[in-house]
């Protein structure tokens, strides 16, 4: 079994930066992709960003392009979400995800990910 543990969330002001981390532990871990989704109160869960484990493919939601970055450390089985120029509308619970089932072509479909973390809260005040 694989466990994903997120960290790095918190309360910040608009314009600030945060870096989320997600470390995978458990059985031998060899994902095809890892990424992040988020869910704000009263809203649907939405894709944020993801990266193929080879590093050859990255995808971002339009709402975060140019502000967020994603990178991974394969030796540490960890993926990071660097969030810059945060806005109040970025407030949400952020979930780390991992796809260990099959090569992930688009990276943005929640159903392609078989492991989910517990989530970490990010709150951006105006």
N, C-alpha and C positions, 0 to 999 in steps of 0.2 A: 504494500500500500504506500502511496505517496502522500505526503503532507506538504501543503504550501503555507508558509507563514509570512504574512505581510508586516511591515513596520514602516515608520516614518511619517505617518499621518499626524495631523494636528490642526491648530487654529492659527491662521495667518491673516495678514491684511492684504487687500487688493494690491497687486503689483509685486508681491513677494514671491519667493521660490520655495519649493519643497522637493525632496527626493524620496520617493517610495522605494522600498526594497522588498523582494519576495524570494525567500530561500526555500528550495525544495529538499525534503529529506525523506528517508524511507528506503524502499528497495532500489535497486539499480535504476537510475533515472536517466532516460535518454529521450527527451521530448522531440517532437517535430517543430513545435513552436511554443512560445510563452507570450503572455500579454496581460492587458488590463482592461476591465470593464468597470463601469460605475453606475450607481443608481442614486438619484436624488429623491428626496421625499415627494411622494405623489407622482413620480415619473417612472417611465419604463427604464429598464436596464439598457445601457447603451455601450457600444464599443468605444474604446479610447485609443489604444495602440497595441501593436503586437510585433514580434520579431521571430523569424524562423531561427531555429537553433544553429543552423549553418551561418546565419548572419546575412544570407543573401537576399532576404526579403524583409521589408519593413512596411507597415501600414499605419496610418494615423486617421482618426476621425477628422473631418473638415474643421470642426470646432476647436481643435487643439493644434492643428498644423501651424508650424512656425513658433509655437510656444513650448511644446512638450518634446522631449527626446526619450528614446528607449534604447537601452543597451543591455548586454548580458555578459556574464562571466561564466563560461562553461565549466571551468575548473571548480567553481564554487556552487554550481547549479543555482545561480541567482540571476534574477532579472530586475532591472531598475527602471523607474519612470521618473525622469527629471522634469519637473513642472515649473516653468518660468512665467512671469507676467500673469500670475493667477488672477482670476476674476471671481466675483461672487457666484456666478453661474457654474463655476467648477465645483462648488460645494456638493459633496456626495460621499457615499461609501464606495471606496475603490476596492475592487476584487482582482486578485491575481489569478490567472488561469494557465493551464498547461494542456497541451494536446500530445498524448502519448500513443494515439491510435493509428494515425496515418498522416502522410504528407499533407500539409495544410496550404491550400492554394491561395485563398483570399485573406486569411487571418482574421477576418472581421465577424465571423458567424459564431454566436455563442454555442450553438449545438456541436461545433467541431471540437470543443474543449471538454475533456473528461475529468479534469481535476480543477477544483475551485478552492481558493482560500476563504477564510472567515470574513475578510474585509477589514479595511482600516478607514476611519473617518477623516475626511479632509473638509475643513470649514474655512471659507474665505469671507472675511468681513469687509464691508465697503467703507 
